[in-house]
Amino acid sequence: MQWENLTATDFAAAVRETGVCILSFGVLEKHSEHLPLGTDFLNGHRLACLAAEKEPAVVFPPFYFGQIYEARCFPGALTLPPALLLQLIQGVLDEIGRNGFRKVILHNAHGGNAHLLPFLAQASLWQERPYTIYYYADSLAGSRDPRWTALLDTPVHGHACECETSISLANHPELVKMERVPQQPADPLRRLSGVPGDFSGVSWYSDYPDHYAGDARPATAEKGRALQQLQVDALLRRLRIAAVKADTVAPALSREFFERAAHVGG
């Protein structure tokens, strides 16, 4: 069920019936020359909706605020100051809780959120709230399935590539401009390979300065539909919405934690 499509009365009933809200995180960023800026949130929201059709839950409206500072040098990227971004997301989570949901699933649809969302989950230990957060980490659900690789013709993936372009062709073909796909694949340049450390703010930019990773030329809608089905299956297998609904352990441990935290030194 999509939050924005429900009437107020039907929404209240959906909260009572499911108790679970899925918040899919995308961003607005360049996707080479052929995919729309909203690729991540468009595809992520669609994936969450398909999963919620199989295991009922309420899906939050398309959400495009996240960590995408590495794309600020390209037109169309939307970024917020880090503290404001955290405050905004926390406010949204609190509003989801105020509307009655006691379980909130964070579904990552953008690789650049891989550090942000675990931090949000960890930060839930700062202040007790009436809802429990469940974080689903895989921004490309299904990609570990051998059938995923078997469907593809190219070895490098990551951004506006064959798989992401195929899924976009399946979801919103009218927004994909295949005639603009670069004629050369984008392999990682590894310009930081000699620099000490595991990660830098410019790590992604150092490998992919044109915000393109892979080769989208072999992409097709047929591949996209098959890949998306693998995504849905993997999301349901890993996410297990029904298990989230039934879970009593995480909420109980949270109450125990805050009870202990309130009496430290007492």
Phi and psi restraints in degrees (value plus and minus 20) as a CYANA .aco file:
   2 GLN   PHI    -116.0   -76.0
   2 GLN   PSI     103.0   143.0
   3 TRP   PHI     -64.9   -24.9
   3 TRP   PSI     -71.2   -31.2
   4 GLU   PHI     -91.0   -51.0
   4 GLU   PSI     -36.8     3.2
   5 ASN   PHI    -112.7   -72.7
   5 ASN   PSI     -28.9    11.1
   6 LEU   PHI    -108.0   -68.0
   6 LEU   PSI     127.9   167.9
   7 THR   PHI     -95.1   -55.1
   7 THR   PSI     146.2   186.2
   8 ALA   PHI     -79.5   -39.5
   8 ALA   PSI     -62.6   -22.6
   9 THR   PHI     -85.7   -45.7
   9 THR   PSI     -64.0   -24.0
  10 ASP   PHI     -87.6   -47.6
  10 ASP   PSI     -53.5   -13.5
  11 PHE   PHI     -82.5   -42.5
  11 PHE   PSI     -68.0   -28.0
  12 ALA   PHI     -79.4   -39.4
  12 ALA   PSI     -58.6   -18.6
  13 ALA   PHI     -87.1   -47.1
  13 ALA   PSI     -59.1   -19.1
  14 ALA   PHI     -85.4   -45.4
  14 ALA   PSI     -56.7   -16.7
  15 VAL   PHI     -81.9   -41.9
  15 VAL   PSI     -65.9   -25.9
  16 ARG   PHI     -84.8   -44.8
  16 ARG   PSI     -59.4   -19.4
  17 GLU   PHI     -96.7   -56.7
  17 GLU   PSI     -54.9   -14.9
  18 THR   PHI    -127.1   -87.1
  18 THR   PSI     -63.5   -23.5
  19 GLY   PHI      50.5    90.5
  19 GLY   PSI     -18.5    21.5
  20 VAL   PHI    -144.7  -104.7
  20 VAL   PSI     113.3   153.3
  21 CYS   PHI    -140.1  -100.1
  21 CYS   PSI     114.0   154.0
  22 ILE   PHI    -123.8   -83.8
  22 ILE   PSI     104.2   144.2
  23 LEU   PHI    -131.9   -91.9
  23 LEU   PSI      88.1   128.1
  24 SER   PHI    -113.2   -73.2
  24 SER   PSI     105.5   145.5
  25 PHE   PHI    -119.8   -79.8
  25 PHE   PSI      97.1   137.1
  26 GLY   PHI    -142.9  -102.9
  26 GLY   PSI    -185.7  -145.7
  27 VAL   PHI    -169.8  -129.8
  27 VAL   PSI     158.8   198.8
  28 LEU   PHI    -131.2   -91.2
  28 LEU   PSI      96.7   136.7
  29 GLU   PHI    -178.9  -138.9
  29 GLU   PSI     140.8   180.8
  30 LYS   PHI     -82.6   -42.6
  30 LYS   PSI     115.1   155.1
  31 HIS   PHI    -144.2  -104.2
  31 HIS   PSI      58.4    98.4
  32 SER   PHI      32.4    72.4
  32 SER   PSI    -164.2  -124.2
  33 GLU   PHI    -125.8   -85.8
  33 GLU   PSI     -23.1    16.9
  34 HIS   PHI    -139.2   -99.2
  34 HIS   PSI     -32.9     7.1
  35 LEU   PHI    -132.2   -92.2
  35 LEU   PSI     133.0   173.0
  36 PRO   PHI     -90.7   -50.7
  36 PRO   PSI     138.2   178.2
  37 LEU   PHI     -78.6   -38.6
  37 LEU   PSI     -51.7   -11.7
  38 GLY   PHI    -110.1   -70.1
  38 GLY   PSI      -3.3    36.7
  39 THR   PHI     -68.7   -28.7
  39 THR   PSI     -67.7   -27.7
  40 ASP   PHI     -85.5   -45.5
  40 ASP   PSI     -67.9   -27.9
  41 PHE   PHI     -94.2   -54.2
  41 PHE   PSI     -49.7    -9.7
  42 LEU   PHI     -86.1   -46.1
  42 LEU   PSI     -68.7   -28.7
  43 ASN   PHI     -92.6   -52.6
  43 ASN   PSI     -56.9   -16.9
  44 GLY   PHI     -85.5   -45.5
  44 GLY   PSI     -63.5   -23.5
  45 HIS   PHI     -84.4   -44.4
  45 HIS   PSI     -60.9   -20.9
  46 ARG   PHI     -82.0   -42.0
  46 ARG   PSI     -63.6   -23.6
  47 LEU   PHI     -82.2   -42.2
  47 LEU   PSI     -64.6   -24.6
  48 ALA   PHI     -82.0   -42.0
  48 ALA   PSI     -59.3   -19.3
  49 CYS   PHI     -85.9   -45.9
  49 CYS   PSI     -60.7   -20.7
  50 LEU   PHI     -84.1   -44.1
  50 LEU   PSI     -60.0   -20.0
  51 ALA   PHI     -85.4   -45.4
  51 ALA   PSI     -61.2   -21.2
  52 ALA   PHI     -89.7   -49.7
  52 ALA   PSI     -40.3    -0.3
  53 GLU   PHI     -90.3   -50.3
  53 GLU   PSI     -50.9   -10.9
  54 LYS   PHI    -106.0   -66.0
  54 LYS   PSI     -58.9   -18.9
  55 GLU   PHI    -148.1  -108.1
  55 GLU   PSI      81.2   121.2
  56 PRO   PHI     -73.5   -33.5
  56 PRO   PSI     110.9   150.9
  57 ALA   PHI    -177.8  -137.8
  57 ALA   PSI     147.3   187.3
  58 VAL   PHI    -119.9   -79.9
  58 VAL   PSI     107.4   147.4
  59 VAL   PHI    -119.0   -79.0
  59 VAL   PSI     105.5   145.5
  60 PHE   PHI     -83.2   -43.2
  60 PHE   PSI     131.4   171.4
  61 PRO   PHI     -76.4   -36.4
  61 PRO   PSI     138.9   178.9
  62 PRO   PHI     -68.7   -28.7
  62 PRO   PSI     108.2   148.2
  63 PHE   PHI    -142.2  -102.2
  63 PHE   PSI     102.9   142.9
  64 TYR   PHI    -145.9  -105.9
  64 TYR   PSI      10.3    50.3
  65 PHE   PHI    -128.8   -88.8
  65 PHE   PSI     100.4   140.4
  66 GLY   PHI    -185.8  -145.8
  66 GLY   PSI    -187.3  -147.3
  67 GLN   PHI    -106.0   -66.0
  67 GLN   PSI      93.0   133.0
  68 ILE   PHI    -168.1  -128.1
  68 ILE   PSI      16.1    56.1
  69 TYR   PHI     -82.1   -42.1
  69 TYR   PSI     -47.9    -7.9
  70 GLU   PHI     -88.7   -48.7
  70 GLU   PSI     -27.8    12.2
  71 ALA   PHI    -128.4   -88.4
  71 ALA   PSI      -9.6    30.4
  72 ARG   PHI     -87.1   -47.1
  72 ARG   PSI     -35.1     4.9
  73 CYS   PHI    -106.9   -66.9
  73 CYS   PSI     -14.7    25.3
  74 PHE   PHI    -138.8   -98.8
  74 PHE   PSI     127.9   167.9
  75 PRO   PHI     -80.1   -40.1
  75 PRO   PSI     121.1   161.1
  76 GLY   PHI      72.9   112.9
  76 GLY   PSI     -31.9     8.1
  77 ALA   PHI     -88.1   -48.1
  77 ALA   PSI     121.5   161.5
  78 LEU   PHI    -138.5   -98.5
  78 LEU   PSI      94.8   134.8
  79 THR   PHI    -146.4  -106.4
  79 THR   PSI     133.2   173.2
  80 LEU   PHI    -143.0  -103.0
  80 LEU   PSI     133.5   173.5
  81 PRO   PHI     -74.2   -34.2
  81 PRO   PSI     120.2   160.2
  82 PRO   PHI     -71.5   -31.5
  82 PRO   PSI     -65.8   -25.8
  83 ALA   PHI     -85.2   -45.2
  83 ALA   PSI     -58.8   -18.8
  84 LEU   PHI     -86.1   -46.1
  84 LEU   PSI     -60.2   -20.2
  85 LEU   PHI     -78.8   -38.8
  85 LEU   PSI     -66.9   -26.9
  86 LEU   PHI     -83.3   -43.3
  86 LEU   PSI     -61.2   -21.2
  87 GLN   PHI     -85.0   -45.0
  87 GLN   PSI     -60.6   -20.6
  88 LEU   PHI     -82.3   -42.3
  88 LEU   PSI     -69.7   -29.7
  89 ILE   PHI     -83.8   -43.8
  89 ILE   PSI     -61.7   -21.7
  90 GLN   PHI     -82.3   -42.3
  90 GLN   PSI     -58.8   -18.8
  91 GLY   PHI     -83.4   -43.4
  91 GLY   PSI     -60.3   -20.3
  92 VAL   PHI     -84.3   -44.3
  92 VAL   PSI     -64.7   -24.7
  93 LEU   PHI     -79.8   -39.8
  93 LEU   PSI     -61.9   -21.9
  94 ASP   PHI     -85.9   -45.9
  94 ASP   PSI     -54.8   -14.8
  95 GLU   PHI     -89.5   -49.5
  95 GLU   PSI     -57.3   -17.3
  96 ILE   PHI     -80.5   -40.5
  96 ILE   PSI     -63.2   -23.2
  97 GLY   PHI     -86.3   -46.3
  97 GLY   PSI     -59.1   -19.1
  98 ARG   PHI     -82.9   -42.9
  98 ARG   PSI     -48.8    -8.8
  99 ASN   PHI    -100.7   -60.7
  99 ASN   PSI     -16.5    23.5
 100 GLY   PHI      89.9   129.9
 100 GLY   PSI     -27.5    12.5
 101 PHE   PHI     -95.1   -55.1
 101 PHE   PSI     113.4   153.4
 102 ARG   PHI    -126.9   -86.9
 102 ARG   PSI     -24.8    15.2
 103 LYS   PHI    -152.3  -112.3
 103 LYS   PSI     105.9   145.9
 104 VAL   PHI    -145.6  -105.6
 104 VAL   PSI     102.5   142.5
 105 ILE   PHI    -119.8   -79.8
 105 ILE   PSI     104.1   144.1
 106 LEU   PHI    -114.2   -74.2
 106 LEU   PSI      95.2   135.2
 107 HIS   PHI    -129.4   -89.4
 107 HIS   PSI      99.4   139.4
 108 ASN   PHI    -108.7   -68.7
 108 ASN   PSI     101.2   141.2
 109 ALA   PHI    -133.4   -93.4
 109 ALA   PSI      -4.8    35.2
 110 HIS   PHI    -167.9  -127.9
 110 HIS   PSI     101.5   141.5
 111 GLY   PHI     -76.5   -36.5
 111 GLY   PSI     -50.8   -10.8
 112 GLY   PHI     -89.6   -49.6
 112 GLY   PSI     -28.8    11.2
 113 ASN   PHI    -110.6   -70.6
 113 ASN   PSI     -14.4    25.6
 114 ALA   PHI     -84.0   -44.0
 114 ALA   PSI     -42.2    -2.2
 115 HIS   PHI    -118.5   -78.5
 115 HIS   PSI     -53.0   -13.0
 116 LEU   PHI     -84.9   -44.9
 116 LEU   PSI     -69.6   -29.6
 117 LEU   PHI     -90.7   -50.7
 117 LEU   PSI     -59.1   -19.1
 118 PRO   PHI     -81.1   -41.1
 118 PRO   PSI     -55.4   -15.4
 119 PHE   PHI     -83.5   -43.5
 119 PHE   PSI     -61.6   -21.6
 120 LEU   PHI     -81.3   -41.3
 120 LEU   PSI     -62.1   -22.1
 121 ALA   PHI     -83.2   -43.2
 121 ALA   PSI     -62.8   -22.8
 122 GLN   PHI     -87.0   -47.0
 122 GLN   PSI     -56.2   -16.2
 123 ALA   PHI     -88.6   -48.6
 123 ALA   PSI     -32.7     7.3
 124 SER   PHI     -85.4   -45.4
 124 SER   PSI     -32.9     7.1
 125 LEU   PHI    -104.2   -64.2
 125 LEU   PSI     -21.5    18.5
 126 TRP   PHI     -95.4   -55.4
 126 TRP   PSI     -60.0   -20.0
 127 GLN   PHI    -163.1  -123.1
 127 GLN   PSI     112.8   152.8
 128 GLU   PHI     -90.3   -50.3
 128 GLU   PSI     114.9   154.9
 129 ARG   PHI    -153.1  -113.1
 129 ARG   PSI     143.5   183.5
 130 PRO   PHI    -101.5   -61.5
 130 PRO   PSI     -11.0    29.0
 131 TYR   PHI    -150.8  -110.8
 131 TYR   PSI     139.5   179.5
 132 THR   PHI    -133.0   -93.0
 132 THR   PSI     117.0   157.0
 133 ILE   PHI    -117.1   -77.1
 133 ILE   PSI     114.7   154.7
 134 TYR   PHI    -143.1  -103.1
 134 TYR   PSI     102.1   142.1
 135 TYR   PHI    -122.8   -82.8
 135 TYR   PSI     106.0   146.0
 136 TYR   PHI    -124.7   -84.7
 136 TYR   PSI      92.9   132.9
 137 ALA   PHI    -105.8   -65.8
 137 ALA   PSI     -45.3    -5.3
 138 ASP   PHI     -96.5   -56.5
 138 ASP   PSI      86.5   126.5
 139 SER   PHI     -96.2   -56.2
 139 SER   PSI     -33.4     6.6
 140 LEU   PHI    -149.6  -109.6
 140 LEU   PSI      50.1    90.1
 141 ALA   PHI     -75.3   -35.3
 141 ALA   PSI     116.6   156.6
 142 GLY   PHI      75.3   115.3
 142 GLY   PSI     -33.4     6.6
 143 SER   PHI     -89.0   -49.0
 143 SER   PSI     -36.2     3.8
 144 ARG   PHI    -106.6   -66.6
 144 ARG   PSI     -26.4    13.6
 145 ASP   PHI     -95.7   -55.7
 145 ASP   PSI     110.0   150.0
 146 PRO   PHI     -75.4   -35.4
 146 PRO   PSI     -49.2    -9.2
 147 ARG   PHI     -86.5   -46.5
 147 ARG   PSI     -47.0    -7.0
 148 TRP   PHI     -82.1   -42.1
 148 TRP   PSI     -72.4   -32.4
 149 THR   PHI     -82.4   -42.4
 149 THR   PSI     -57.4   -17.4
 150 ALA   PHI     -84.5   -44.5
 150 ALA   PSI     -44.3    -4.3
 151 LEU   PHI    -100.5   -60.5
 151 LEU   PSI     -35.0     5.0
 152 LEU   PHI    -126.1   -86.1
 152 LEU   PSI     135.1   175.1
 153 ASP   PHI    -129.1   -89.1
 153 ASP   PSI     -24.2    15.8
 154 THR   PHI    -142.7  -102.7
 154 THR   PSI     133.4   173.4
 155 PRO   PHI    -112.8   -72.8
 155 PRO   PSI     -44.8    -4.8
 156 VAL   PHI    -124.1   -84.1
 156 VAL   PSI     110.5   150.5
 157 HIS   PHI    -159.2  -119.2
 157 HIS   PSI     143.5   183.5
 158 GLY   PHI     136.4   176.4
 158 GLY   PSI     -53.8   -13.8
 159 HIS   PHI    -185.0  -145.0
 159 HIS   PSI      98.4   138.4
 160 ALA   PHI      38.2    78.2
 160 ALA   PSI       7.0    47.0
 161 CYS   PHI    -105.7   -65.7
 161 CYS   PSI    -187.2  -147.2
 162 GLU   PHI     -80.4   -40.4
 162 GLU   PSI     -65.6   -25.6
 163 CYS   PHI     -91.9   -51.9
 163 CYS   PSI     -64.5   -24.5
 164 GLU   PHI     -86.1   -46.1
 164 GLU   PSI     -58.0   -18.0
 165 THR   PHI     -88.8   -48.8
 165 THR   PSI     -59.1   -19.1
 166 SER   PHI     -82.8   -42.8
 166 SER   PSI     -64.4   -24.4
 167 ILE   PHI     -83.7   -43.7
 167 ILE   PSI     -58.2   -18.2
 168 SER   PHI     -85.9   -45.9
 168 SER   PSI     -57.5   -17.5
 169 LEU   PHI     -84.0   -44.0
 169 LEU   PSI     -53.3   -13.3
 170 ALA   PHI     -93.9   -53.9
 170 ALA   PSI     -56.4   -16.4
 171 ASN   PHI    -106.5   -66.5
 171 ASN   PSI     -64.9   -24.9
 172 HIS   PHI    -168.8  -128.8
 172 HIS   PSI      51.8    91.8
 173 PRO   PHI     -79.4   -39.4
 173 PRO   PSI     -47.0    -7.0
 174 GLU   PHI     -87.7   -47.7
 174 GLU   PSI     -36.3     3.7
 175 LEU   PHI    -118.3   -78.3
 175 LEU   PSI     -26.5    13.5
 176 VAL   PHI    -116.8   -76.8
 176 VAL   PSI     111.8   151.8
 177 LYS   PHI    -133.7   -93.7
 177 LYS   PSI      61.5   101.5
 178 MET   PHI     -81.6   -41.6
 178 MET   PSI     -45.9    -5.9
 179 GLU   PHI     -88.4   -48.4
 179 GLU   PSI     -32.4     7.6
 180 ARG   PHI    -121.5   -81.5
 180 ARG   PSI     -17.7    22.3
 181 VAL   PHI     -80.8   -40.8
 181 VAL   PSI     110.3   150.3
 182 PRO   PHI     -77.0   -37.0
 182 PRO   PSI     125.2   165.2
 183 GLN   PHI    -103.3   -63.3
 183 GLN   PSI     -25.6    14.4
 184 GLN   PHI    -141.5  -101.5
 184 GLN   PSI     115.7   155.7
 185 PRO   PHI     -86.6   -46.6
 185 PRO   PSI     138.0   178.0
 186 ALA   PHI    -130.1   -90.1
 186 ALA   PSI      77.6   117.6
 187 ASP   PHI    -109.0   -69.0
 187 ASP   PSI     134.9   174.9
 188 PRO   PHI     -83.0   -43.0
 188 PRO   PSI     113.6   153.6
 189 LEU   PHI    -102.0   -62.0
 189 LEU   PSI     -40.3    -0.3
 190 ARG   PHI      32.4    72.4
 190 ARG   PSI      25.6    65.6
 191 ARG   PHI     -93.3   -53.3
 191 ARG   PSI     -32.2     7.8
 192 LEU   PHI    -123.7   -83.7
 192 LEU   PSI      -7.5    32.5
 193 SER   PHI     -81.2   -41.2
 193 SER   PSI     -47.1    -7.1
 194 GLY   PHI    -117.3   -77.3
 194 GLY   PSI     -15.0    25.0
 195 VAL   PHI    -115.4   -75.4
 195 VAL   PSI     111.8   151.8
 196 PRO   PHI     -81.9   -41.9
 196 PRO   PSI     132.8   172.8
 197 GLY   PHI      83.1   123.1
 197 GLY   PSI     141.3   181.3
 198 ASP   PHI    -116.4   -76.4
 198 ASP   PSI     -40.5    -0.5
 199 PHE   PHI    -175.7  -135.7
 199 PHE   PSI     121.8   161.8
 200 SER   PHI    -157.7  -117.7
 200 SER   PSI     138.4   178.4
 201 GLY   PHI     -79.2   -39.2
 201 GLY   PSI     -45.7    -5.7
 202 VAL   PHI    -120.9   -80.9
 202 VAL   PSI      -2.9    37.1
 203 SER   PHI     -78.7   -38.7
 203 SER   PSI     -68.6   -28.6
 204 TRP   PHI     -84.3   -44.3
 204 TRP   PSI     -66.0   -26.0
 205 TYR   PHI     -81.4   -41.4
 205 TYR   PSI     -54.7   -14.7
 206 SER   PHI     -83.8   -43.8
 206 SER   PSI     -52.2   -12.2
 207 ASP   PHI    -108.1   -68.1
 207 ASP   PSI     -57.4   -17.4
 208 TYR   PHI    -152.6  -112.6
 208 TYR   PSI      55.0    95.0
 209 PRO   PHI     -88.1   -48.1
 209 PRO   PSI     -33.3     6.7
 210 ASP   PHI    -125.0   -85.0
 210 ASP   PSI      -9.1    30.9
 211 HIS   PHI      36.3    76.3
 211 HIS   PSI      27.4    67.4
 212 TYR   PHI    -166.3  -126.3
 212 TYR   PSI     109.0   149.0
 213 ALA   PHI    -156.0  -116.0
 213 ALA   PSI      90.6   130.6
 214 GLY   PHI      96.7   136.7
 214 GLY   PSI    -172.4  -132.4
 215 ASP   PHI    -166.9  -126.9
 215 ASP   PSI      89.3   129.3
 216 ALA   PHI    -108.8   -68.8
 216 ALA   PSI     -22.7    17.3
 217 ARG   PHI     -79.5   -39.5
 217 ARG   PSI     -55.9   -15.9
 218 PRO   PHI    -103.7   -63.7
 218 PRO   PSI     -13.8    26.2
 219 ALA   PHI     -85.4   -45.4
 219 ALA   PSI     122.0   162.0
 220 THR   PHI    -163.3  -123.3
 220 THR   PSI     137.4   177.4
 221 ALA   PHI     -85.5   -45.5
 221 ALA   PSI     -54.7   -14.7
 222 GLU   PHI     -81.2   -41.2
 222 GLU   PSI     -65.3   -25.3
 223 LYS   PHI     -81.0   -41.0
 223 LYS   PSI     -61.3   -21.3
 224 GLY   PHI     -80.4   -40.4
 224 GLY   PSI     -62.0   -22.0
 225 ARG   PHI     -84.9   -44.9
 225 ARG   PSI     -60.0   -20.0
 226 ALA   PHI     -88.3   -48.3
 226 ALA   PSI     -62.1   -22.1
 227 LEU   PHI     -83.9   -43.9
 227 LEU   PSI     -60.6   -20.6
 228 GLN   PHI     -85.8   -45.8
 228 GLN   PSI     -55.3   -15.3
 229 GLN   PHI     -85.0   -45.0
 229 GLN   PSI     -58.6   -18.6
 230 LEU   PHI     -84.3   -44.3
 230 LEU   PSI     -57.0   -17.0
 231 GLN   PHI     -81.9   -41.9
 231 GLN   PSI     -68.4   -28.4
 232 VAL   PHI     -80.4   -40.4
 232 VAL   PSI     -66.2   -26.2
 233 ASP   PHI     -81.0   -41.0
 233 ASP   PSI     -63.6   -23.6
 234 ALA   PHI     -87.5   -47.5
 234 ALA   PSI     -59.5   -19.5
 235 LEU   PHI     -83.8   -43.8
 235 LEU   PSI     -63.7   -23.7
 236 LEU   PHI     -87.0   -47.0
 236 LEU   PSI     -55.5   -15.5
 237 ARG   PHI     -89.0   -49.0
 237 ARG   PSI     -62.6   -22.6
 238 ARG   PHI    -102.6   -62.6
 238 ARG   PSI     -61.2   -21.2
 239 LEU   PHI     -98.0   -58.0
 239 LEU   PSI     -63.7   -23.7
 240 ARG   PHI      29.2    69.2
 240 ARG   PSI      50.5    90.5
 241 ILE   PHI     -74.3   -34.3
 241 ILE   PSI     -60.6   -20.6
 242 ALA   PHI     -81.5   -41.5
 242 ALA   PSI     -57.8   -17.8
 243 ALA   PHI     -88.9   -48.9
 243 ALA   PSI     -56.0   -16.0
 244 VAL   PHI     -82.9   -42.9
 244 VAL   PSI     -63.0   -23.0
 245 LYS   PHI     -79.5   -39.5
 245 LYS   PSI     -60.3   -20.3
 246 ALA   PHI    -103.9   -63.9
 246 ALA   PSI     -31.6     8.4
 247 ASP   PHI     -85.4   -45.4
 247 ASP   PSI     107.8   147.8
 248 THR   PHI    -137.8   -97.8
 248 THR   PSI     -29.6    10.4
 249 VAL   PHI     -93.1   -53.1
 249 VAL   PSI     -72.2   -32.2
 250 ALA   PHI     -80.4   -40.4
 250 ALA   PSI     -65.9   -25.9
 251 PRO   PHI     -80.7   -40.7
 251 PRO   PSI     -58.8   -18.8
 252 ALA   PHI     -86.9   -46.9
 252 ALA   PSI     -60.8   -20.8
 253 LEU   PHI     -86.2   -46.2
 253 LEU   PSI     -55.5   -15.5
 254 SER   PHI     -83.8   -43.8
 254 SER   PSI     -65.0   -25.0
 255 ARG   PHI     -81.5   -41.5
 255 ARG   PSI     -61.8   -21.8
 256 GLU   PHI     -81.8   -41.8
 256 GLU   PSI     -64.1   -24.1
 257 PHE   PHI     -79.4   -39.4
 257 PHE   PSI     -69.4   -29.4
 258 PHE   PHI     -89.9   -49.9
 258 PHE   PSI     -50.9   -10.9
 259 GLU   PHI     -83.3   -43.3
 259 GLU   PSI     -63.7   -23.7
 260 ARG   PHI     -87.5   -47.5
 260 ARG   PSI     -60.9   -20.9
 261 ALA   PHI     -83.4   -43.4
 261 ALA   PSI     -52.7   -12.7
 262 ALA   PHI     -92.0   -52.0
 262 ALA   PSI     -37.1     2.9
 263 HIS   PHI    -138.4   -98.4
 263 HIS   PSI      -2.2    37.8
 264 VAL   PHI     -83.3   -43.3
 264 VAL   PSI     106.4   146.4
 265 GLY   PHI      59.2    99.2
 265 GLY   PSI     -17.9    22.1
